[in-house]
Every structure is written in C-alpha cells, then in structure tokens.
Amino acid sequence: MIFGALCTGDWLSYRSRADHRVTPAHSDLPTSVMPCWMAGRLVECFAAHHRASYGGCKVGVGDVLIGATAAIAEVQGIDKAAHVRDKLAEMVHLNETMHGVALASALKGTPTASGAYEVDALLANVCKLNVTRLPFEIARLAQDIAGGILVTMPSLADREHPRVGEYVKKYFAGKDDGASDLRMRLVRLIENITLGPGAASYLTESVHGAGSPQAQKIMIGRLADLGAKKACALRLCGAR
C-alpha cells in the first residue's frame, strides 16, 4: 500500500488518510524527511496487516480444537452434560470474538493512493491483543473437557502390543466398545494443539508473533482518539 503511494508520487494523498490514526499533520515536512516518515508508516502498515491476519489463522486452529473437543466429549459420553455444552459454547464465543474483530478491521479499511486497501489499524491491534489471550482459555477448556487422559494415555503402539494391547483397547474404549482408536486419536490431536508441538504456534506464537502484547497496547494507546471520547463525555454531563 505505502509502496504504491510512493510509486505514484502521491504521498500527501496517502498521508491525509493515515495521519488521523498515527501521526500529526506533516504538510510542511521537507522532502529529505519524507522517506523517514514513510519508512515508519511502512512498518506500522505491515504490522497492522500482520496482526489482523491472526484473527484468521489462529481462529482456524481454534475451529479444529473446538471440533476435536466436541468429538472427544461425545466419545467419552459427556456431550449431553450441561457444563460441557456451556464450555463448548464459551470456546466458540472466544474464537468468534477474535474472528469478528479481524473482519471488522478489514471492513473498515481505507483505500490508499495505489488502489490497494489498508486495514483499520486500531481494530487490527485490538484483534491481535485478543489473540495473545483468548487461545489460552480455549485450550484450557479443551483440556478440561478432555480430562487427565491427555497426559496419562499410552501410545497407539501400545494399543497394538501383543501383551497390553487388549487392556488398552478395553479401558480406553469410551462409551462405545471398539472406539479406543478414535478416542486415542482425538486425545492425541488435542494434546498436540494445547501441549505438544502444535502449541508452539497456537499458544506461544500467538503471544509474540506480529509483536508482543505491549506492542499492541502502545499502538492502541496511540490510535485511540481519547480527546473525542472525553469531549463526548463532557457534553453529556453538561460540562461543555
């Protein structure tokens, strides 16, 4: 987006769309300073797009985790329990909260001089800050429903072992006989996303990818128009 504005030579037109979010007016900037200012905007623009995208990629993993959790609840015969249904609904709520803000940041995007669109930077940062927190609660609820079997279950190789295999199949069958293979595969999937290699991208990378949480808070503080909010409050209380 910024590259397009630079290539068209219409940097002032681009600046007019961006200044209200991040910077004061720079109409009097000398030509020698313009590249420095645009370099800063380039970083901010890239960061905003990257942060907004987390409301898609992490939500997709969340959909898989929610599906696996719903399936393991059914296999284990607890899917009708009110507290399990409540936790699944909470997982969906948290997941869609991230997705909704990502969509809003795109919907409220604005065109640049090149014709490409820039996402709403404030909402993009709000989206990413949600992503630093909500997947952890989704993962906790998945572990809650799946149970301690996540860390005590034997391997699928044990299930085929000539001596202990029959015991594994018997005691890990779930509510239906013969369902041990499905139960164990679902548990292993939940384990991977919330505790294993998959947790590196779903949880830790959600915190630090595209900037650590404090980076989003700094941008939210810069982008929020507190002056307008204060003026509204003062008018409503009759102070102005």
Residue pairs with C-beta under 8 A, 6 or more apart in sequence:
1 14
1 45
1 112
1 114
1 116
1 117
1 118
2 14
2 38
2 41
2 42
2 45
2 112
3 42
3 114
4 112
4 113
4 114
4 115
4 116
5 11
5 13
5 14
5 38
5 112
5 113
5 114
6 38
7 114
8 113
8 114
10 113
11 34
11 38
11 113
12 27
13 113
14 112
14 113
15 23
15 26
15 27
15 37
17 110
17 111
17 112
17 118
18 41
18 118
19 25
19 26
21 121
21 122
21 223
22 41
22 44
22 121
22 222
22 223
23 37
23 40
23 41
26 37
29 37
44 121
44 219
45 118
45 121
47 210
47 211
47 215
47 219
48 105
48 118
48 119
48 120
48 121
48 124
48 125
49 118
49 119
49 124
50 210
50 211
51 124
51 125
51 127
51 128
51 210
51 211
51 216
52 102
52 105
52 106
52 119
52 123
52 124
52 127
52 128
53 102
53 210
54 98
54 102
54 127
54 128
54 131
54 206
54 209
54 210
55 98
55 99
55 100
55 101
55 102
55 103
55 105
55 127
55 128
55 130
55 131
56 99
56 102
58 98
58 131
58 135
58 202
58 206
59 95
59 96
59 98
59 99
59 102
61 135
61 193
61 198
61 201
61 202
62 91
62 94
62 95
62 98
62 135
62 138
62 202
63 95
64 189
64 193
65 91
65 138
65 139
65 142
65 190
65 193
65 194
65 202
66 88
66 91
66 92
66 95
66 138
66 142
68 142
68 186
68 189
68 190
68 193
69 88
69 91
69 141
69 142
69 145
69 146
69 190
70 79
70 88
71 186
72 145
72 146
72 183
72 186
72 187
72 190
73 79
73 81
73 84
73 88
73 145
75 174
75 175
75 176
75 179
75 182
75 183
75 186
76 147
76 174
76 175
76 183
77 174
77 175
78 84
78 145
79 85
84 145
87 141
87 144
87 145
88 141
88 145
90 137
90 141
91 138
91 141
91 142
94 134
94 137
94 138
95 134
95 138
97 130
97 134
98 127
98 130
98 131
98 134
101 123
101 126
101 127
101 130
102 124
102 127
104 120
104 123
105 119
105 120
105 121
105 122
105 123
105 124
105 126
105 127
106 117
106 119
106 120
108 119
108 120
108 123
109 117
109 118
109 119
109 120
110 117
110 118
110 120
111 117
111 118
112 118
121 219
121 223
122 219
122 220
122 223
122 224
125 216
125 219
125 220
125 223
126 216
126 220
128 210
128 211
128 216
129 213
129 216
129 217
129 220
131 206
132 206
132 207
132 212
132 213
132 216
135 202
135 203
135 206
136 203
136 206
139 193
139 194
139 199
139 202
139 203
142 190
142 193
142 194
143 150
143 190
143 194
143 195
146 186
146 187
146 190
149 172
149 187
150 187
150 190
150 191
150 194
150 195
151 191
151 195
153 172
153 184
153 187
153 188
153 191
154 164
154 168
154 172
156 181
156 184
156 185
156 188
158 164
158 165
158 168
159 165
159 168
159 169
159 172
159 180
159 181
159 184
161 168
168 180
169 178
169 180
170 180
172 180
172 183
172 184
173 179
173 180
173 183
174 180
174 182
174 183
192 198
192 199
193 199
193 202
194 202
194 203
207 213
231 240
234 240
